[in-house]
Amino acid sequence: MKSLIANKKSARWLVLGSLSIVLTVGAQQPAPTNSGWVALIMHPVKDAPTLEILRVVLKETDPVIRERALEALASIRDPADAARVRSLLDAESEATRQQAAKSAASLGVSLNPAQRAAEARVRPLPAKPAVTADFLRSTNALVLARGLRSLDAGAAQRESAALLALLRRPETVVQEEAMRAIQRGQITAAVAELIARMDDPDEGLRLAASEALASMFDRLARPELTVAMVRRMELDASSQVRRVAGLTLVALHDAPAQAALLRLLEHARGVTRVSAAAALGIWGDPTLTGALHPLLGDSEDLVSRATAHALGQLRNPNSKGPVLAAFMARGPVVQERAAWALGELKSTEAVPAMTALLPKTTDEALKVSLALALGKIGDKRALAPLRQVLQQILLANNLARAREAVFAALAAMGDKVAIPRAIQIVTTPVVPPAPGGGPTFDEDFVRIASLRYLGALGDRAAGATLLTALKDNVPRDMRPAVAETLSKLLGKNYQPVPDEDHRRFFVESHEVRITKPVPAPGAVIVP
């Protein structure tokens, strides 16, 4: 810094707000306007020294510097700068003319038609060069891979012969990118090669081949494609490949594909049974649930879990009993998906078991599923246990996501009894203190969920109570929800107050920073 001040006549330092970096320019030929400059600190104060510096910057010869100063003056909007900005409307640099026109418009300066056109003009991006296939003759694997990524559908179709040849290259990355290009070009001539690659030891190649075949399922011979995808579900170690294979069979949606999936439900491999159950859940035929029910008692939790999810997707009322039985008999891994499925099935029969488990479980994922499922079912017997979750806040086992889910459930059920507790969670520290400390506010996302609940079910009295109780500064992420909720409840237009550190300008001075405190609610009324 000492050397900089000593040589301040031969160096210019500017802070670029858009890049948050310091640039040194013109060190050998300083302009006469910068003789008094020193290193500048960026801060969001609109003071007189700042304006004077920006006005001086407008005289700089460097067009980039002038454009950034014009941007800052447009943000500050001091009418006294109108004449200075107008003087740059005819600058030699087109970019400067465009920025000057934009800044002049923000200052209310009248523009002629040519200047208005400059203000509205967006500098066109350089034209994208036409894709050529010269790279296909390269022996460099990196050049080939990059070039293949650039091929669009039309270019891929034109170079289909070359792409087929590249599938026999030794480099895995070239083969995979060639398959992606074949997929974009929908090149059906590559089917035999793609099916062969589905047995490759490399997972990436198997996945690329499966996805390419899946994208062309309606243009290929169905028996051959069905056999290939069933084989992947039976043998493949990759869950991604098995998923693509299952979705392809669902897309085929014919009798052979359905028969194959039903047969795979009895496969010796648990992961195959998982993939088959997942595919049948997407199939969308509620009559298939009878084949799925036995898998709820599968010895592998992941199979039972996938089956419960599939039954929830199919929404066959006949599944309520089997899913409830699995919920009662299995552990948290299965119970979490079974609870979700019971919610989709709107099983009122499951409410006693679910409400009994809700306060006991310390598994957050399960607690969240129970709360959301009870909200979907809508049975009033669940209201008291749901409200109790909002009261049971432990430091060691906080389970904040469960409280977020409870607010969503209570809002769906239209329960207003929890309004006082919601206001308390928003405005008061409710999390028990750590040793030697004091209580703390709940997580921001829980407080936001409380505000959403209040906005949905609260009234003017709740809004007034909320506004009065907000004594502490509201975190920035919460302020939009506070403003939205107060606007709904009080019938006034509230807007969130932004933090000053998010309003930045091009160049600022050493003037003492005067900060305006954010009001406690973090929101203000606007006309």
URTA-V908908 format. One record per backbone hydrogen bond with DSSP energy under -0.5 kcal/mol. CO is the residue of the C=O (numbers start at 1). NH is the residue of the N-H. If there is no record, write none. Layout:
co->(CO,CO)
nh->(NH,NH)
This chain:
co->(1,2,3,5,7,8,12,14,14,15,16,16,16,21,23,23,25,31,32,34,43,44,45,47,48,49,50,51,52,53,54,56,57,61,62,63,64,65,66,67,68,69,70,71,72,73,77,78,79,81,82,83,85,86,88,93,94,95,96,97,98,99,100,101,102,103,104,105,112,113,114,115,116,117,121,133,134,135,139,140,141,142,143,144,145,146,147,147,148,152,153,154,155,157,159,160,161,162,163,164,165,166,171,172,173,174,175,176,177,178,179,180,181,182,182,183,186,187,188,190,191,192,193,194,195,196,197,202,203,204,205,206,207,208,209,210,211,212,213,214,216,217,221,222,223,224,225,226,227,228,229,230,231,232,238,239,240,241,242,243,244,245,246,247,248,249,254,255,256,257,258,259,260,261,263,264,269,270,271,272,273,274,275,276,277,278,279,280,284,285,286,287,288,288,289,289,290,292,293,294,295,299,300,300,301,302,303,304,305,306,307,308,309,310,311,311,315,316,317,318,319,320,321,322,323,324,325,326,331,331,332,333,334,335,336,337,338,339,340,341,342,343,346,347,348,350,351,352,353,354,355,357,357,362,363,364,365,366,367,368,369,370,371,372,373,374,379,380,382,383,384,385,386,386,387,387,388,388,391,392,397,399,399,400,401,402,403,404,405,406,407,408,409,410,410,411,414,416,417,418,419,420,421,422,423,424,425,431,434,438,440,440,443,443,444,445,446,447,448,449,450,451,452,453,454,459,460,461,462,463,464,465,466,469,475,475,476,476,478,478,479,480,481,482,483,484,485,486,487,492,493,495,496,499,500,502,513,515,519,520,522,524)
nh->(5,6,7,8,10,11,25,16,23,17,19,20,21,16,14,25,12,34,35,37,45,46,47,51,52,53,54,55,56,57,58,59,60,63,66,67,68,69,70,71,72,73,74,75,76,77,79,81,82,85,86,87,88,89,91,97,98,99,100,101,102,103,104,105,106,107,109,108,116,117,118,119,120,121,123,136,137,138,141,144,145,146,147,148,149,150,150,151,151,156,157,158,159,160,163,164,165,166,167,167,168,169,175,176,177,178,179,180,181,182,183,184,185,186,187,186,188,190,191,194,195,196,197,198,198,199,200,206,207,208,209,210,211,212,213,214,215,216,216,217,219,220,225,226,227,228,229,230,231,232,233,234,235,236,242,243,244,245,246,247,248,249,250,251,252,253,258,259,260,261,262,263,264,265,266,267,273,274,275,276,277,278,279,280,281,282,283,284,286,288,289,290,291,292,292,293,294,295,296,297,298,301,303,304,305,306,307,308,309,310,311,312,313,314,315,316,317,319,320,322,323,324,325,326,327,328,329,330,334,335,336,337,338,339,340,341,342,343,344,345,347,346,348,350,351,354,355,356,357,358,359,360,361,364,367,368,369,370,371,372,373,374,375,376,377,378,382,383,386,387,388,389,389,390,390,391,391,392,393,394,394,402,403,404,405,406,407,408,409,410,411,412,413,414,415,414,416,419,420,422,423,424,425,426,427,428,442,440,437,434,430,431,446,447,448,449,450,451,452,453,454,455,456,457,458,463,464,465,466,467,468,469,470,471,478,479,479,480,481,482,483,484,485,486,487,488,489,490,491,494,526,524,498,502,503,504,515,517,522,474,497,495)
